[in-house]
Amino acid sequence: MPSLETPERILIVGAHPDDPDAFCGGSVAAWTDGGAEVWYLIVTSGDKGVPDAETDLTTFTETREQEQLSSAEYLGAQGVTFLRYLDGEVFDSLELRERITLEIRRFKPDLMITHDPLTRNYRQHPDHRAVGFAALHSAFPTSHLPTFFPQHAQDGYESHVTRQVLLFGSDKPDTFIDVGATFERKIEALEMHVSQEAAFHGALRERMGQRAETAGEQSGQYDLAEAFLFVDLG
């Protein structure tokens, strides 16, 4: 596997509430157990994922945000920032890059984790691709160079170099995190997303377990793992 430095500060950039928990909740628990600081940046509040057309969207998005706050806290994360873009309508725009860049400069992670925008898994939410591209472009070169968004420095947020990135949802993973000791906490965190029970089709544990077993087999080292593609931006 690539040489992943032990992270101390981790920024996870996800498209929707529950994305970080589903793709890397076991890793988050393992990292926070080891003393790392983890922060979630969630681009949308998942407003399209309503159970029926009669659901009040304001109440629903508030519920989804609260579910994400609760699960992130349960896994040991420091906190969550919501950008509140419209679900299903996210693009890799300069505006989105500026918002993500600000969070990178504010939190100063040594590891960023986000969606793999280039996966050839074609059943892929378009927001995942857009957020993955925007996050990567924000990590390099945007957050590195003070000439991008110079107003950030005026507000006290200097340029920052994030040297390592892990991409989840990749069809070509090469880095695996052992989640044998934290898998149950990942499931418990996902179960806090009660509003999404219908999306899990009643087989949450089975689906996540199968995914973790497959990643463990790919790793050649672990029984249960979470899989990522490593990107070196150093």
C-alpha positions as CSV (number, residue, x, y, z in Angstrom):
1,M,0.0,0.0,0.0
2,P,1.1,3.6,-0.4
3,S,2.8,5.2,2.6
4,L,0.0,7.0,4.4
5,E,1.3,9.2,7.2
6,T,-0.4,9.0,10.5
7,P,-2.9,11.9,10.3
8,E,-3.4,14.4,13.1
9,R,-6.0,16.6,11.4
10,I,-8.5,15.2,8.9
11,L,-11.1,17.0,6.8
12,I,-13.8,14.8,5.2
13,V,-15.7,16.4,2.3
14,G,-18.9,14.7,1.6
15,A,-21.8,15.5,-0.8
16,H,-24.6,14.4,1.6
17,P,-25.3,13.7,5.2
18,D,-24.4,10.0,5.9
19,D,-21.8,9.9,3.1
20,P,-18.8,10.1,5.5
21,D,-20.3,7.6,7.8
22,A,-21.1,5.1,5.1
23,F,-17.7,5.3,3.3
24,C,-15.3,5.9,6.2
25,G,-17.1,5.8,9.5
26,G,-15.0,2.9,10.8
27,S,-11.8,4.8,9.9
28,V,-13.1,7.9,11.6
29,A,-13.7,6.0,14.8
30,A,-10.2,4.4,14.6
31,W,-8.5,7.8,13.9
32,T,-10.3,9.6,16.7
33,D,-9.6,6.8,19.1
34,G,-5.9,7.4,18.2
35,G,-6.2,11.1,19.0
36,A,-6.7,12.6,15.6
37,E,-9.0,15.6,15.1
38,V,-11.7,15.1,12.4
39,W,-14.0,17.6,10.9
40,Y,-16.9,17.0,8.4
41,L,-17.7,19.3,5.5
42,I,-21.1,18.4,4.0
43,V,-22.0,20.2,0.8
44,T,-25.7,19.5,0.7
45,S,-28.3,18.7,3.4
46,G,-29.8,15.8,1.4
47,D,-33.0,17.6,0.6
48,K,-33.9,15.3,-2.3
49,G,-33.9,12.2,-0.2
50,V,-37.4,12.6,1.2
51,P,-39.6,9.5,1.9
52,D,-42.6,11.1,0.1
53,A,-43.7,14.2,-1.8
54,E,-45.7,15.4,1.2
55,T,-42.7,15.8,3.5
56,D,-41.9,19.3,4.6
57,L,-38.5,20.0,3.2
58,T,-37.4,22.5,5.8
59,T,-38.1,20.1,8.6
60,F,-36.6,17.2,6.7
61,T,-33.3,19.0,6.0
62,E,-33.1,20.1,9.6
63,T,-33.6,16.4,10.6
64,R,-30.9,15.2,8.2
65,E,-28.4,17.8,9.5
66,Q,-29.1,16.8,13.1
67,E,-28.7,13.1,12.3
68,Q,-25.3,13.9,10.8
69,L,-24.3,16.0,13.8
70,S,-25.2,13.2,16.2
71,S,-23.5,10.4,14.2
72,A,-20.3,12.5,13.7
73,E,-20.2,13.2,17.4
74,Y,-20.7,9.5,18.2
75,L,-17.7,8.6,16.0
76,G,-15.6,11.2,17.8
77,A,-15.5,14.0,15.1
78,Q,-14.9,17.6,16.3
79,G,-17.8,18.9,14.3
80,V,-19.7,19.4,11.0
81,T,-20.0,22.3,8.6
82,F,-22.9,22.4,6.2
83,L,-22.7,24.4,3.0
84,R,-26.4,23.8,2.1
85,Y,-26.2,23.5,-1.6
86,L,-29.2,22.0,-3.2
87,D,-29.1,18.2,-3.3
88,G,-28.7,16.9,-6.9
89,E,-27.7,20.3,-8.2
90,V,-24.0,20.5,-7.3
91,F,-21.4,21.4,-9.9
92,D,-17.6,21.9,-9.6
93,S,-18.0,25.6,-9.6
94,L,-15.5,28.4,-8.6
95,E,-18.0,29.3,-5.8
96,L,-17.9,25.8,-4.4
97,R,-14.1,25.6,-4.6
98,E,-13.9,28.9,-2.7
99,R,-16.1,27.5,0.1
100,I,-14.1,24.3,0.3
101,T,-10.8,26.2,0.1
102,L,-11.9,28.3,3.1
103,E,-12.6,25.2,5.2
104,I,-9.2,23.8,4.2
105,R,-7.4,27.0,5.2
106,R,-9.5,27.3,8.4
107,F,-9.1,23.7,9.6
108,K,-5.6,23.1,8.1
109,P,-5.8,19.3,7.6
110,D,-2.9,17.1,6.9
111,L,-5.2,14.6,5.3
112,M,-8.4,15.2,3.3
113,I,-10.9,12.5,2.4
114,T,-13.5,12.9,-0.3
115,H,-15.3,11.1,-3.2
116,D,-13.4,9.6,-6.1
117,P,-14.7,11.7,-9.1
118,L,-13.1,9.4,-11.7
119,T,-14.6,6.1,-10.6
120,R,-15.9,3.9,-13.4
121,N,-18.8,2.8,-11.2
122,Y,-21.5,4.3,-13.4
123,R,-24.2,4.0,-10.8
124,Q,-22.8,7.1,-9.1
125,H,-24.7,10.1,-7.7
126,P,-23.7,13.2,-9.8
127,D,-23.1,15.2,-6.6
128,H,-20.4,12.7,-5.6
129,R,-18.5,13.4,-8.8
130,A,-18.9,17.1,-8.5
131,V,-17.8,17.3,-4.9
132,G,-14.9,15.0,-5.5
133,F,-13.6,17.2,-8.3
134,A,-14.2,20.5,-6.4
135,A,-12.5,19.1,-3.3
136,L,-9.4,17.9,-5.2
137,H,-9.1,21.2,-7.1
138,S,-9.5,23.1,-3.8
139,A,-6.7,21.0,-2.2
140,F,-4.5,21.6,-5.1
141,P,-3.7,24.1,-6.3
142,T,-6.2,26.5,-4.8
143,S,-5.6,26.3,-1.1
144,H,-1.8,26.3,-1.7
145,L,-1.5,29.6,-3.4
146,P,-2.4,33.0,-1.7
147,T,-3.3,34.4,-5.1
148,F,-6.5,32.3,-5.0
149,F,-9.2,34.0,-2.9
150,P,-6.9,36.6,-1.3
151,Q,-9.8,37.8,0.9
152,H,-9.3,34.7,3.0
153,A,-5.9,36.1,4.2
154,Q,-7.6,39.4,5.1
155,D,-10.0,37.4,7.3
156,G,-7.1,35.6,9.0
157,Y,-7.0,32.3,7.0
158,E,-3.6,31.8,5.4
159,S,-2.8,29.4,2.5
160,H,-2.4,25.7,3.5
161,V,-0.8,22.7,1.9
162,T,-2.7,19.4,2.4
163,R,-0.2,16.8,1.3
164,Q,-2.3,13.6,1.3
165,V,-5.8,12.8,0.1
166,L,-7.9,9.6,0.3
167,L,-10.7,9.0,-2.1
168,F,-13.6,6.8,-1.2
169,G,-16.0,5.0,-3.5
170,S,-13.1,4.2,-5.9
171,D,-13.1,1.2,-8.2
172,K,-9.3,1.2,-8.0
173,P,-8.6,1.3,-4.2
174,D,-5.0,0.9,-3.1
175,T,-5.1,1.9,0.6
176,F,-7.1,0.1,3.3
177,I,-7.9,1.0,6.9
178,D,-8.5,-1.8,9.4
179,V,-12.0,-1.4,10.9
180,G,-12.3,-4.7,12.6
181,A,-12.5,-3.0,16.0
182,T,-14.7,-0.1,15.0
183,F,-17.2,-1.7,12.5
184,E,-20.0,-1.9,15.1
185,R,-19.7,1.8,15.9
186,K,-19.9,2.6,12.2
187,I,-23.2,0.6,11.9
188,E,-24.5,2.3,15.0
189,A,-23.6,5.8,13.6
190,L,-25.3,5.0,10.3
191,E,-28.4,3.8,12.2
192,M,-28.7,7.3,13.6
193,H,-29.7,8.4,10.1
194,V,-33.3,7.3,10.8
195,S,-34.7,9.4,7.9
196,Q,-32.8,7.3,5.4
197,E,-34.0,3.9,6.6
198,A,-35.9,3.4,3.3
199,A,-32.8,4.1,1.3
200,F,-30.9,1.3,3.2
201,H,-33.6,-1.2,2.2
202,G,-33.5,-2.9,5.6
203,A,-30.1,-4.5,4.9
204,L,-27.7,-1.9,6.2
205,R,-25.5,-4.2,8.3
206,E,-25.4,-6.8,5.5
207,R,-24.4,-4.2,2.8
208,M,-21.8,-2.6,5.0
209,G,-20.5,-5.9,6.2
210,Q,-20.1,-7.2,2.6
211,R,-18.3,-4.0,1.6
212,A,-16.0,-4.3,4.6
213,E,-15.2,-8.0,3.9
214,T,-14.5,-7.3,0.3
215,A,-12.1,-4.5,1.2
216,G,-10.5,-6.7,3.8
217,E,-9.9,-9.4,1.2
218,Q,-8.4,-6.8,-1.2
219,S,-6.1,-5.5,1.5
220,G,-4.6,-9.0,2.1
221,Q,-4.2,-8.0,5.7
222,Y,-7.5,-7.4,7.5
223,D,-10.8,-9.1,8.1
224,L,-12.8,-5.9,7.8
225,A,-11.5,-2.8,6.1
226,E,-12.5,0.5,4.4
227,A,-11.0,1.1,0.9
228,F,-9.5,4.2,-0.5
229,L,-7.5,5.5,-3.5
230,F,-4.4,7.3,-2.2
231,V,-3.4,10.7,-3.8
232,D,-0.1,12.3,-3.0
233,L,-0.3,16.1,-3.3
234,G,3.1,16.8,-1.6
